[in-house]
Amino acid sequence: MCKFLNKLRNVYTFLVIFFLIIGVPYIMKFGFGFWNTQSEWGVMATYFGGMLSPVLAFFTVIILIQTNGKNQRSHRSVLRQNARHHQQVVSQAEQQLFNSLFVQLAGDLEKSVEKKLESDSSYFTKITDELCNIPFTGTVLDIDEFYSEQANEIIKSEKYRGVFEKESELFALLFEEVIDLAGKSRHPQEITEKYFYRLKGYLTKEQSFWINIYAEQFCENYKYLQKDMRKIPSFESPRRLKDKINAIEGISNN
């Protein structure tokens, strides 16, 4: 009913129809004109006043309801705009804060790796060479799985025990923050990919690969993140670490 009366034309139509409904029977019965006595005018006024008063009251209520509804819609619209503005401000602040945190964590990770390279510049290369020198047995389809298993065995050996403990903790903390930020975004995949590839500016493929392998084996925080790591792009496949692996007989360079 309220929707019907939203249009002025419908209001006029309703009033005309209602007036005809109450007016025509009265006029047909008693006529309509300039009465000779005041009492006759009073009777007609009483009739039409009694019939029209509820209608006018009804329209008053409708107008109040519509006015209140418009005010509420306007108020909700203002609240939504304020909420969106607040969310944008908060999102920008969170993004700036996270960027600073990411740079700090990635920088700490890079410095920790550099300390290892100060004593031996070929540190990661030697580990990769150890992996590449393992004879491959199997079919082409099994090569990734084969070298992944061998990489895990190498990193679990006694001589590498604890070698990337600090780096793996930083690694876990960094990706924990990335995953948390992605969870708040409408486009989590874009967030994870963005910061995953930014990490490449701090670590080489070899470095990120071996720290990831170590973290998967020994870092409890990183293991806990495994269920959410599907949001993170894959690390470099072992067979792509160096040209040596691609040169294995029967394996073409992808």
LINDA-V198753 format. One record per backbone hydrogen bond with DSSP energy under -1.0 kcal/mol. NH is the residue of the N-H (numbers start at 1). CO is the residue of the C=O. Records with the same first field share a line. If there is no record, write none. Layout:
NH: CO, CO
//
This chain:
5: 1
6: 3
11: 7
12: 8
13: 9
14: 10
15: 11
16: 12
17: 13
18: 14
19: 15
20: 16
21: 17
22: 18
23: 19
24: 20
27: 23
28: 24
29: 25
30: 26
31: 27
35: 33
41: 37
42: 38
43: 39
44: 40
45: 41
46: 42
47: 43
48: 44
49: 45
50: 46
51: 47
52: 48
53: 49
56: 52
57: 53
58: 54
59: 55
60: 56
61: 57
62: 58
63: 59
64: 60
65: 61
66: 62
67: 63
68: 64
69: 65
70: 66
71: 67
72: 68
73: 69
74: 70
75: 71
76: 72
77: 73
78: 74
79: 75
80: 76
81: 77
82: 78
83: 79
84: 80
85: 81
86: 82
87: 83
88: 84
89: 85
90: 86
91: 87
92: 88
93: 89
94: 90
95: 91
96: 92
97: 93
98: 94
99: 95
100: 96
101: 97
102: 98
103: 99
104: 100
105: 101
106: 102
107: 103
108: 104
109: 105
110: 106
111: 107
112: 108
113: 109
114: 110
115: 111
116: 112
117: 113
118: 114
120: 116
123: 120
126: 122
127: 123
128: 124
129: 125
130: 126
131: 127
132: 128
133: 129
134: 131
142: 139
143: 140
146: 142
147: 143
148: 144
149: 145
150: 146
151: 147
152: 148
153: 149
154: 150
155: 151
156: 152
157: 154
160: 157
161: 158
163: 160
165: 162
168: 164
169: 165
170: 166
171: 167
172: 168
173: 169
174: 170
175: 171
176: 172
177: 173
178: 174
179: 175
180: 176
181: 177
182: 178
183: 179
185: 182
191: 187
192: 188
193: 189
194: 190
195: 191
196: 192
197: 193
198: 194
199: 195
201: 198
202: 199
203: 199
208: 204
209: 205
210: 206
211: 207
212: 208
213: 209
214: 210
215: 211
216: 212
217: 213
218: 214
219: 215
223: 219
224: 220
226: 223
228: 225
229: 225
231: 228
232: 229
240: 237
241: 238
246: 242
247: 243
248: 245
251: 248
//
